Amino acid sequence: MDEMKTDEELLAEIAADPEPKMTITDPALIKVYQALVETVRADKRLDEAVRDAREQGQTWQAIGEIIGMTRQGAMKKFAA
């Protein structure tokens, strides 16, 4: 039996190949899939922006305030 993939693994697959693995014909499901692809892309842009901000000397406190989370939460989410 195949092991269940994590959300991160599924999102990584979508980011690497945003074409659906199945044929989606229902307009409502097409919109859902398009929104998912946009979300993955936005998450990647946010990760890059946070990395750039850290490289330019911004604190986890400042980044967390912008994102709406604590310093610890931002560090946990974005630190490599």
Legacy VTK file of the C-alpha trace (Angstrom):
# vtk DataFile Version 3.0
C-alpha trace
ASCII
DATASET POLYDATA
POINTS 80 float
0.000 0.000 0.000
1.274 3.481 -0.859
2.144 5.689 2.064
-0.043 8.777 2.507
1.772 11.942 1.397
2.043 14.952 3.673
0.557 18.303 2.698
4.088 19.605 2.137
4.886 16.722 -0.230
1.685 17.276 -2.199
2.288 21.025 -2.426
5.877 20.408 -3.563
4.592 18.156 -6.339
2.091 20.795 -7.447
4.772 23.489 -7.375
7.107 21.342 -9.469
4.402 20.388 -11.985
1.257 22.552 -11.764
-0.607 20.488 -14.367
-3.232 18.252 -12.759
-2.571 14.506 -12.833
-6.190 13.891 -13.725
-8.628 15.485 -16.102
-10.738 18.090 -14.362
-13.826 19.085 -16.286
-16.091 20.553 -13.622
-15.714 24.374 -13.636
-16.009 24.559 -9.845
-13.175 22.036 -9.384
-11.058 23.828 -11.978
-11.384 26.993 -9.870
-10.391 25.049 -6.747
-7.309 23.636 -8.480
-6.326 27.045 -9.886
-6.628 28.575 -6.405
-4.444 25.792 -4.996
-1.736 26.453 -7.598
-1.881 30.195 -6.842
-1.584 29.464 -3.115
1.496 27.306 -3.633
3.105 30.007 -5.749
2.256 32.701 -3.182
3.731 30.565 -0.396
6.956 30.220 -2.378
7.087 34.012 -2.906
6.518 34.575 0.812
9.307 32.133 1.696
11.656 33.969 -0.673
10.633 37.383 0.689
11.219 36.283 4.273
14.602 34.816 3.354
15.548 38.074 1.586
14.382 40.148 4.570
16.477 38.049 6.942
19.507 38.359 4.639
19.034 42.149 4.752
19.074 42.127 8.554
15.376 42.191 9.427
14.463 40.586 12.735
12.079 37.704 13.291
10.068 40.139 15.417
9.570 42.557 12.491
8.757 39.742 10.065
6.299 38.190 12.508
4.505 41.507 13.015
4.027 41.915 9.253
2.731 38.362 8.875
0.549 38.521 11.987
2.346 36.016 14.161
4.812 35.988 16.992
8.558 36.161 16.538
8.742 32.518 17.589
5.987 31.520 15.173
7.698 33.251 12.252
11.027 31.666 13.114
9.458 28.209 13.420
7.625 28.562 10.097
10.419 30.069 8.001
13.788 29.231 9.563
15.660 26.586 7.609
LINES 1 81
80 0 1 2 3 4 5 6 7 8 9 10 11 12 13 14 15 16 17 18 19 20 21 22 23 24 25 26 27 28 29 30 31 32 33 34 35 36 37 38 39 40 41 42 43 44 45 46 47 48 49 50 51 52 53 54 55 56 57 58 59 60 61 62 63 64 65 66 67 68 69 70 71 72 73 74 75 76 77 78 79
